[in-house]
Every structure is written in structure tokens, then in C-alpha cells.
């Protein structure tokens, strides 16, 4: 599994929810991340992807 092989969706978060950006992986249920900038959110998404992949291979 490689991060680059999976599409991501980046969406702005409303100010009332703290602002920033949310990253989701349409093909990986429950794998999400957020950050104050797009770059930070994608960086966090890389970490979330790694954790998701480890959990999936452990099952």
C-alpha cells in the first residue's frame, strides 16, 4: 500500500468547526485527517494513512 495510490479529497472546514481543512480517502473508510492549511492536512493524512494501513494488515 502506498499513499500515492489512493485518491484523497480535501475540503475546507467551517469556522464554527475550527476552520482548516479535512482530508478523506474515499477508498479507505474511516481514514481521515485535518490541518490548519492544505499542506498540513495532507501531511497529517500521510500519518493517518500509515496508521490505517498498519491496522488493516494486523487484522
Order of alpha helices (4+ residues) and beta strands (2+ residues): beta-beta-beta-alpha
